């Protein structure tokens, strides 16, 4: 980071320090207004900050406005922030005298010998490791906004106190706050849950929380994505398989999932034996590989599977299609020799690059390394991490490091796409696994007729069909490219006299594989056009007496408007070009 950017929002460290200071200013404002409120924790986060508090009342929008006003006063007061340290016993006594039980608990849980530091600003002092800005006046008083207030369990434990979590955002310029708020409002307009209902894509019911219901338009969208997945994977030499939904506990014990993932698995008993509904597809692919002997000539062996998996997510974590309890994972599992790793990871990256470009989704690559909860030796992990890194650098791409976030069986490359609002979503992943093939005693015969253990790569592109549908629904604001749109053409007859002509056009388009409907309602043409626009149909064909007389159609594009009268053949060429090239418009 250049020196002249050190104290700007371009510097992430400064940005986080700024927001961390804002969390203390908010806590000070709350304590000024309602001294009886008890403070828990208040960290900076990716965008802004939050503070958890225990209050004898529920924070309302009116409360939030009062807090904002008090925060502005504190900023104008330009109070100096001062750091100091206390020995453990003095620190505990200090917070006990302030009647802050959550702070006392935090201090008690700190390791022996840990530095216990505080930050003081005027009459307010908080337990904190820092860092902070040097004065409250560094925060722009008219660029602060409190966003929401949600419930949160103390320390994430549902058996503990229910706190209130207030989220806030702030910027060094008012214009930046206004831009942020507009982006948030646009995100609300694009919310896939809202659009999913309006466009008839999917629904959720209380009878099945976290389990999506696909509606007719949603099934068209899902199946179109699946068709594209199959097209790409056939091109890149993958073999599609399908493995059982339910398999014995012994399988999941061997894979390590029973010990490392059991709390997220749905289990059952069949014939007095424990079984699990699969939370992932990899053990099934391993069993397929193990059905017959293999030689080095068979490798890499690429299995693709659109597996329906189930994972138990906490109810509070469920979020539309982004976090569900059952989903279709667009998986691939590749068995290969160690010397083939670099070339195969390059191929995977190229495949993912091809797919994301179709959706106009730029991406970055993140290398996640060994977590605390892992299987295998550090030596194996280092080999795997280096192999992934070398593959990416060999094709001139860059990556970021995400320490300790690998899967329990191996490091991974995550592909983070950026949508049209600049939001980042983790979709694709490429996980290198030295562990599972050995656990299942998988083998192949090498060129010297000796037995070797293959390496396994776990790989997804979409991440899951459901989550990817959520991402692209918001990315395109529901206005899917023509090739993806559930309804690609809506024919709008001006009068009943044009209905037969409309049916003829529909039949011709349908024969070409175009998804087409006729709006035969007794409504004015203007309303039909507006309704089709609301449904985000790419093309509308307005047909009337003149079109019948001249054997023409009058297409309108949802973004480009009226395209003028033309022959059916000319329109057919336009829409088939959009579909066949997967054009983004």
C-alpha positions in Angstrom: 0.0 0.0 0.0 1.5 3.3 -1.1 2.1 5.8 1.7 -0.3 8.3 0.3 -3.1 5.7 0.5 -2.3 4.6 4.1 -5.1 6.7 5.7 -7.7 6.2 3.0 -10.5 3.7 2.5 -8.4 2.1 -0.3 -6.3 0.7 2.6 -8.3 -2.2 4.2 -6.5 -1.9 7.5 -7.4 1.7 7.8 -11.0 0.9 6.7 -11.4 -1.7 9.4 -9.8 0.6 12.0 -12.3 3.3 11.0 -15.3 1.0 11.4 -13.9 -0.5 14.6 -13.8 3.1 16.0 -17.3 3.6 14.9 -18.5 0.6 16.8 -17.1 2.2 20.0 -18.7 5.5 19.2 -22.0 3.7 18.8 -21.6 1.9 22.1 -20.7 5.2 23.8 -23.9 6.7 22.3 -26.0 3.8 23.5 -24.6 4.0 27.1 -25.2 7.8 27.2 -28.8 7.3 26.2 -29.6 4.1 28.2 -26.9 3.4 30.8 -28.7 0.2 31.8 -27.8 -1.5 28.5 -25.1 -4.2 28.8 -22.4 -4.4 26.2 -21.1 -7.6 24.6 -18.8 -7.4 21.6 -18.5 -4.9 18.7 -16.2 -5.8 15.9 -15.7 -4.3 12.5 -16.8 -6.6 9.7 -16.5 -6.8 5.9 -18.7 -3.8 5.4 -19.1 -1.7 8.6 -19.5 -3.0 12.1 -22.0 -4.4 14.6 -22.3 -4.3 18.3 -24.2 -6.9 20.4 -26.1 -5.6 23.4 -28.5 -6.7 26.1 -31.2 -4.1 26.6 -34.5 -4.2 28.6 -36.4 -3.1 25.5 -36.3 -3.8 21.8 -34.5 -1.3 19.7 -36.9 0.4 17.2 -36.2 2.6 14.2 -36.8 5.6 16.6 -34.1 4.3 18.9 -31.7 3.9 16.0 -32.3 7.5 15.0 -31.5 8.7 18.5 -28.3 6.6 18.5 -27.2 8.1 15.2 -27.8 11.6 16.5 -25.8 10.9 19.6 -23.0 9.4 17.5 -22.8 12.6 15.4 -22.5 14.6 18.6 -19.6 12.4 19.8 -17.8 12.8 16.5 -18.2 16.6 16.7 -16.8 16.5 20.2 -13.6 15.1 18.8 -12.8 13.0 21.9 -9.3 11.5 22.1 -9.0 7.7 22.2 -6.5 6.5 24.8 -5.3 2.9 25.2 -4.3 1.5 28.6 -3.7 -2.0 30.1 -4.6 -3.6 33.4 -3.6 -6.8 35.2 -6.3 -9.5 35.1 -7.7 -9.0 38.6 -7.9 -5.2 38.2 -9.5 -5.6 34.7 -12.2 -7.9 36.1 -12.8 -5.5 39.1 -12.9 -2.6 36.7 -15.7 -4.2 34.5 -17.5 -5.5 37.6 -17.8 -1.9 38.9 -19.1 -0.9 35.5 -21.7 -3.7 35.8 -20.7 -5.2 32.4 -21.0 -9.0 32.9 -20.2 -9.9 29.3 -16.9 -8.1 29.5 -16.1 -9.8 32.8 -16.7 -13.2 31.1 -14.5 -12.3 28.2 -11.6 -11.3 30.5 -12.0 -14.5 32.5 -11.7 -16.5 29.3 -8.5 -14.8 28.1 -5.4 -17.0 28.4 -3.0 -16.5 31.3 -0.4 -13.9 30.4 -2.6 -12.3 27.7 -2.4 -8.5 27.5 -5.7 -7.0 28.7 -6.1 -3.6 27.0 -8.9 -1.0 27.1 -9.7 2.1 25.1 -11.1 5.2 26.8 -12.9 8.0 25.0 -14.3 10.6 27.4 -16.5 9.0 30.0 -16.7 5.7 28.0 -14.2 2.9 28.3 -14.4 -0.5 26.5 -12.4 -3.7 26.6 -10.6 -3.9 23.3 -7.4 -5.0 21.6 -7.7 -2.2 19.0 -6.5 -0.6 16.9 -8.5 2.6 16.7 -8.3 6.1 15.2 -6.8 8.7 17.6 -10.0 10.7 18.0 -13.7 10.5 17.4 -13.5 13.6 15.2 -11.7 11.5 12.5 -15.1 9.9 11.7 -17.3 12.0 9.4 -20.3 12.9 11.4 -22.7 13.2 8.5 -21.7 9.9 6.8 -22.9 7.5 9.5 -25.9 5.2 9.0 -27.3 2.5 11.3 -28.8 -0.2 9.1 -30.6 -3.0 11.0 -31.1 -4.6 14.4 -31.3 -8.4 14.7 -31.3 -11.0 17.4 -28.1 -12.8 18.2 -27.2 -15.4 20.8 -24.3 -14.6 23.2 -21.3 -16.4 21.8 -23.5 -18.1 19.2 -25.0 -20.4 21.9 -28.8 -20.8 21.7 -28.8 -21.7 25.4 -27.3 -18.3 26.4 -28.7 -14.8 26.5 -30.5 -13.4 23.4 -28.8 -10.1 22.5 -29.6 -7.4 20.0 -27.1 -6.8 17.2 -27.1 -3.3 15.7 -25.3 -3.1 12.3 -23.8 0.2 11.0 -21.9 1.7 8.2 -19.8 4.9 7.8 -17.6 6.5 5.3 -15.2 9.4 5.2 -17.4 11.2 2.6 -21.1 11.7 2.6 -21.2 10.9 -1.2 -19.7 7.5 -0.4 -22.5 6.8 2.1 -25.1 7.9 -0.5 -23.6 5.6 -3.1 -23.6 2.7 -0.6 -27.2 3.2 0.4 -28.2 3.3 -3.3 -26.3 0.1 -3.8 -28.1 -1.5 -0.9 -31.5 -0.3 -2.2 -30.6 -1.8 -5.6 -29.6 -5.0 -3.9 -33.1 -5.1 -2.3 -34.7 -4.7 -5.7 -32.6 -7.6 -7.0 -33.2 -9.8 -3.9 -33.5 -13.3 -5.5 -36.2 -14.3 -2.9 -38.4 -11.4 -4.1 -37.7 -12.0 -7.8 -38.1 -15.7 -7.4 -41.7 -15.2 -6.2 -42.5 -12.5 -8.8 -41.1 -14.5 -11.7 -42.5 -17.9 -10.6 -39.1 -19.5 -10.2 -39.1 -21.1 -6.7 -40.9 -20.9 -3.3 -40.3 -21.9 0.3 -42.9 -23.3 2.6 -43.1 -23.5 6.4 -43.8 -27.2 6.0 -40.2 -27.7 4.6 -37.9 -25.0 5.9 -34.7 -24.8 3.9 -36.0 -27.1 1.1 -36.9 -25.2 -2.1 -39.9 -25.8 -4.2 -39.1 -25.3 -7.9 -42.0 -23.8 -9.9 -42.4 -24.3 -13.6 -40.3 -21.3 -14.7 -37.7 -22.3 -12.1 -37.5 -25.8 -13.5 -36.9 -24.4 -17.0 -34.0 -22.3 -15.6 -32.6 -25.2 -13.6 -32.8 -27.6 -16.5 -31.2 -25.1 -18.9 -28.2 -24.7 -16.5 -28.0 -28.5 -16.2 -28.0 -28.9 -20.0 -25.2 -26.3 -20.3 -23.3 -28.1 -17.5 -23.6 -31.4 -19.5 -22.5 -29.7 -22.7 -19.4 -28.3 -21.1 -18.4 -31.4 -19.3 -18.8 -33.6 -22.3 -16.5 -31.2 -24.2 -13.9 -31.4 -21.3 -14.0 -35.3 -21.2 -16.0 -35.9 -18.0 -18.0 -39.1 -17.5 -21.4 -38.5 -15.8 -22.4 -40.8 -13.0 -25.1 -41.0 -10.3 -24.5 -42.4 -6.9 -27.0 -43.4 -4.1 -28.7 -40.9 -1.8 -28.3 -43.0 1.3 -25.3 -45.1 2.3 -24.1 -46.9 5.4 -22.4 -45.3 8.4 -19.3 -47.4 7.8 -18.7 -45.5 4.5 -18.9 -42.1 6.2 -16.6 -43.4 9.0 -14.0 -44.4 6.5 -14.3 -41.1 4.6 -13.9 -39.1 7.9 -17.3 -37.3 7.5 -18.8 -39.1 10.5 -16.2 -37.7 12.8 -15.8 -34.3 11.1 -19.2 -33.5 9.7 -21.8 -35.6 11.5 -23.6 -32.6 13.0 -24.5 -31.5 9.5 -25.7 -34.9 8.3 -29.2 -36.4 8.3 -29.1 -40.0 9.6 -31.5 -42.9 9.6 -31.7 -46.6 10.6 -32.3 -49.3 8.1 -32.5 -53.0 9.1 -31.0 -52.0 12.4 -27.9 -50.4 10.8 -27.0 -46.7 10.8 -27.2 -44.9 7.4 -26.7 -41.3 6.4 -28.3 -39.2 3.6 -25.3 -38.0 1.6 -24.1 -34.5 2.4 -21.6 -34.7 -0.5 -20.9 -36.9 -3.4 -17.2 -37.8 -3.1 -17.5 -41.2 -1.3 -19.9 -42.3 -4.0 -17.4 -41.5 -6.7 -14.7 -43.4 -4.8 -16.9 -46.5 -4.7 -17.5 -46.2 -8.5 -13.7 -46.0 -9.1 -13.2 -49.0 -6.8 -15.6 -51.2 -8.9 -12.8 -52.3 -11.3 -9.0 -52.2 -11.5 -7.3 -49.2 -13.2 -3.9 -48.6 -14.8 -2.0 -45.3 -15.3 -3.5 -45.3 -18.9 -7.0 -44.7 -17.4 -5.9 -41.5 -15.6 -7.0 -38.8 -15.1 -10.4 -40.4 -14.7 -13.0 -37.6 -14.5 -16.4 -38.4 -12.9 -19.1 -35.7 -13.1 -22.2 -35.9 -10.9 -25.2 -33.7 -10.5 -25.8 -35.1 -7.0 -28.7 -34.2 -4.8 -27.2 -33.7 -1.3 -28.7 -32.8 2.1 -27.0 -30.9 4.9 -28.5 -29.8 8.2 -28.1 -26.1 8.4 -29.3 -24.2 11.5 -32.6 -22.5 10.9 -31.0 -19.1 11.6 -28.5 -19.7 8.8 -31.1 -20.4 6.1 -31.2 -17.7 3.4 -33.3 -18.2 0.3 -31.4 -20.2 -2.3 -28.1 -19.1 -0.9 -28.3 -21.4 2.1 -30.6 -24.4 1.8 -30.8 -27.9 3.3 -30.9 -29.8 0.0 -29.3 -28.8 -3.2 -27.9 -30.2 -6.5 -24.2 -30.1 -6.3 -22.5 -29.8 -9.8 -19.7 -32.1 -8.7 -16.7 -33.6 -10.3 -14.2 -36.0 -8.8 -11.0 -36.6 -10.6 -8.7 -39.5 -9.9 -5.2 -38.9 -11.1 -1.5 -39.5 -10.6 0.6 -37.0 -8.6 2.5 -35.9 -11.7 -0.7 -35.0 -13.4 -1.9 -32.5 -10.8 -0.5 -29.3 -12.4 -1.9 -30.0 -15.9 -5.3 -31.1 -14.5 -5.7 -28.0 -12.2 -4.9 -25.9 -15.3 -7.6 -27.6 -17.2 -10.1 -27.1 -14.4 -9.2 -23.4 -14.2 -9.7 -23.1 -18.0 -13.1 -24.8 -17.7 -14.3 -22.6 -14.9 -13.0 -19.5 -16.8 -15.1 -20.6 -19.8 -18.2 -21.0 -17.8 -18.0 -17.8 -15.8 -17.3 -15.8 -19.0 -20.7 -17.0 -20.3 -22.4 -15.3 -17.4 -20.2 -12.2 -17.5 -18.9 -13.0 -14.0 -15.3 -11.9 -13.3 -13.6 -13.8 -10.6 -10.5 -14.0 -8.4 -8.8 -17.2 -7.0 -8.2 -17.8 -3.3 -6.0 -20.6 -2.0 -7.3 -22.0 1.3 -4.7 -23.8 3.5 -4.7 -26.4 6.2 -7.4 -25.9 9.0 -6.9 -27.0 12.6 -9.4 -29.8 12.2 -7.7 -31.9 9.4 -6.6 -35.3 8.5 -3.2 -36.2 7.0 0.4 -35.0 7.7 1.7 -31.5 7.4 4.1 -32.8 4.8 1.2 -34.0 2.6 -0.6 -30.7 3.1 2.4 -28.7 2.1 2.8 -30.7 -1.1 -0.9 -30.3 -1.9 -0.8 -26.5 -1.3 2.3 -26.0 -3.4 0.8 -28.1 -6.2 -2.3 -25.9 -6.4 -0.2 -22.7 -6.2 2.2 -23.8 -8.9 -0.7 -24.7 -11.2 -2.2 -21.3 -11.0 1.1 -19.4 -11.4 2.1 -21.6 -14.3 -0.8 -20.1 -16.4 -0.1 -16.5 -15.4 -3.0 -16.1 -12.9 -2.7 -14.8 -9.4 -4.3 -15.9 -6.2 -4.8 -14.8 -2.6 -4.2 -16.8 0.5 -7.0 -17.7 3.0 -5.1 -19.3 5.9 -6.7 -22.3 7.7 -9.9 -22.4 5.6 -9.2 -25.6 3.6 -11.4 -28.7 3.7 -10.5 -31.2 6.5 -9.0 -33.5 3.9 -7.1 -31.0 1.7 -6.3 -27.5 0.5 -8.5 -25.8 -2.1 -8.7 -23.1 -4.7 -11.9 -21.1 -4.3 -13.2 -19.1 -7.2 -14.9 -15.8 -6.0 -17.1 -14.2 -8.7 -18.1 -10.6 -8.7 -21.6 -9.7 -9.7 -23.0 -6.6 -11.4 -23.3 -4.8 -8.0 -19.7 -5.5 -7.1 -20.6 -8.2 -4.5 -18.4 -11.2 -4.2 -19.7 -14.8 -4.1 -17.8 -18.0 -3.6 -19.0 -20.4 -6.2 -16.4 -22.7 -7.8 -13.8 -24.7 -5.9 -11.0 -27.1 -6.7 -9.9 -29.2 -3.7 -6.8 -31.4 -3.8 -7.1 -34.5 -1.6 -4.3 -36.9 -0.8 -6.3 -38.5 2.1 -9.5 -40.1 0.9 -8.0 -42.4 -1.8 -5.6 -43.8 0.8 -8.5 -44.2 3.4 -10.4 -46.3 0.8 -7.3 -48.2 -0.4 -7.7 -47.0 -4.0 -5.0 -48.1 -6.4 -3.8 -48.0 -10.0 -1.0 -49.8 -11.7 1.8 -47.6 -12.9 4.0 -48.0 -16.0 6.3 -50.3 -14.0 3.4 -52.6 -13.0 3.6 -51.4 -9.4 0.6 -50.4 -7.3 0.2 -46.7 -6.6 -2.4 -44.6 -4.7 -4.1 -41.9 -6.9 -4.8 -38.4 -5.8 -8.3 -37.0 -5.9 -9.5 -33.6 -6.9 -13.0 -32.5 -5.7 -14.3 -29.8 -8.1 -17.5 -27.7 -8.6 -18.2 -24.8 -11.0 -21.6 -23.5 -10.0 -21.1 -24.5 -6.4 -24.6 -25.7 -6.3 -27.4 -25.2 -8.8 -29.6 -23.6 -6.2 -27.0 -21.1 -5.0 -25.9 -20.3 -8.5 -29.5 -19.6 -9.4 -29.7 -17.1 -6.5 -26.5 -15.4 -7.6 -27.4 -15.0 -11.3 -31.0 -13.9 -10.4 -29.5 -11.0 -8.5 -26.7 -10.5 -11.0 -29.1 -10.1 -13.9 -31.9 -8.6 -11.7 -34.1 -11.4 -13.0 -33.6 -10.3 -16.7 -31.8 -13.5 -17.7 -30.0 -13.6 -21.1 -32.3 -15.0 -23.8 -30.7 -18.5 -23.7 -31.5 -18.8 -20.0 -34.9 -17.0 -19.8 -37.8 -19.3 -18.9 -39.9 -17.6 -21.5 -37.9 -16.3 -24.4 -40.7 -14.8 -26.6 -44.1 -13.5 -25.7 -46.4 -13.0 -28.7 -48.9 -10.2 -28.2 -51.8 -10.2 -30.7 -53.3 -6.8 -31.0 -56.8 -8.1 -31.8 -58.6 -11.5 -31.9 -58.1 -11.5 -35.6 -54.4 -11.8 -35.1 -54.7 -14.8 -32.8 -54.4 -17.5 -35.5 -51.4 -15.7 -37.0 -49.9 -15.6 -33.5 -50.4 -19.4 -33.2 -48.6 -20.0 -36.5 -45.6 -17.9 -35.3 -45.6 -19.7 -32.0 -45.5 -23.1 -33.8 -42.6 -22.0 -36.0 -40.6 -20.7 -33.0 -41.3 -23.7 -30.9 -40.1 -26.0 -33.7 -36.8 -24.2 -33.5 -36.7 -24.9 -29.7 -37.6 -21.4 -28.6 -39.6 -21.1 -25.4 -42.6 -19.0 -26.5 -46.1 -18.0 -25.1 -49.1 -16.1 -26.4 -50.8 -13.4 -24.3 -54.3 -13.8 -25.6 -56.0 -11.8 -22.8 -58.5 -9.2 -23.8 -56.2 -6.3 -22.7 -54.8 -3.3 -24.4 -51.5 -3.8 -26.1 -49.7 -1.3 -23.8 -50.7 -3.3 -20.8 -49.5 -6.6 -22.4 -46.2 -5.0 -23.1 -45.8 -3.6 -19.6 -46.7 -7.0 -18.1 -44.2 -8.8 -20.4 -41.6 -6.2 -19.3 -42.4 -7.0 -15.6 -42.0 -10.7 -16.4 -38.6 -9.8 -17.9 -39.3 -11.6 -21.1 -36.4 -10.9 -23.6 -38.5 -10.5 -26.7 -42.1 -9.4 -27.4 -43.7 -9.9 -30.8 -46.6 -7.5 -31.3 -48.7 -8.8 -34.2 -51.7 -7.0 -35.8 -53.5 -6.6 -39.1 -50.6 -5.0 -40.9 -48.3 -7.9 -39.8 -50.8 -10.4 -41.2 -51.1 -8.5 -44.4 -47.3 -8.2 -44.9 -46.3 -11.5 -43.3 -44.2 -9.6 -40.8 -43.6 -9.4 -37.0 -43.0 -6.3 -34.9 -40.4 -7.4 -32.2 -39.6 -5.4 -29.1 -36.6 -6.1 -26.9 -37.0 -5.6 -23.2 -33.9 -3.3 -23.1 -33.6 -2.0 -26.6 -37.3 -1.3 -27.2 -39.1 -1.4 -30.6 -36.9 -3.1 -33.3 -39.3 -2.3 -36.2 -41.3 -4.5 -38.4 -39.4 -7.4 -40.1 -39.9 -10.8 -41.6 -40.3 -13.8 -39.4 -37.1 -15.2 -40.8 -35.2 -12.0 -39.9 -36.5 -12.2 -36.3 -35.7 -15.9 -36.2 -32.1 -15.2 -37.1 -31.8 -12.6 -34.3 -33.2 -14.7 -31.5 -31.4 -17.9 -32.6 -28.1 -15.9 -32.7 -28.8 -14.8 -29.1 -29.5 -18.4 -28.0 -26.8 -20.2 -29.8 -24.0 -17.7 -28.8 -25.4 -17.3 -25.3 -25.4 -13.5 -25.8 -25.6 -11.3 -22.7 -28.4 -8.9 -23.4 
